[in-house]
Amino acid sequence: MDIIVILEMRQNPTRLERTFQLLGFDGFVFIELFGFACGIIMAWKTEKVDIQVILKNFQFMQLFIDAKDDHKWIFTPSFWRLAYGRIFQ
């Protein structure tokens, strides 16, 4: 596994950074928690992929991923539907 994404982590992202490092992930980006809800963390192995943040919002991140095997793509981890469901129910 070269990339991991956690939605609604309910944990301080800076506390989890050390855990990801122990698991071999040396790239790290996150969106802060919104109270005890929301929050997105993405960690990756930099020897396998390069990741650039295009846009960060409290509900999503948009990232450009360049795999070292010449595959490139845009990735958008989001929990908008989860948040939308809670707000409007």
BELZIFEN-V137246 format. One record per backbone hydrogen bond with DSSP energy under -1.0 kcal/mol. NH is the residue of the N-H (numbers start at 0). CO is the residue of the C=O. E is the energy in kcal/mol with one decimal. If there is no record, write none. Layout:
BEGIN
((NH,CO,E) (NH,CO,E))
END
This chain:
BEGIN
((3,42,-2.7) (5,40,-2.7) (7,38,-2.1) (14,11,-1.0) (15,11,-1.3) (16,12,-1.2) (19,15,-2.3) (20,16,-2.1) (21,17,-2.1) (22,18,-1.2) (23,20,-1.5) (24,19,-2.5) (26,43,-2.8) (28,41,-2.3) (30,39,-2.5) (33,36,-3.0) (36,33,-1.5) (40,5,-2.3) (41,28,-2.8) (42,3,-2.5) (43,26,-1.7) (44,1,-2.0) (47,44,-1.9) (48,44,-1.9) (49,65,-2.4) (51,63,-2.3) (53,61,-3.0) (54,61,-1.8) (56,59,-2.8) (60,76,-1.8) (61,54,-3.1) (62,74,-3.0) (63,51,-2.9) (64,72,-3.3) (65,49,-2.9) (66,70,-2.9) (67,47,-2.7) (69,66,-1.4) (72,64,-2.3) (74,62,-2.8) (78,58,-1.8) (82,78,-2.4) (83,79,-3.2) (84,80,-2.5) (85,81,-1.5) (86,82,-2.2) (87,83,-2.3))
END
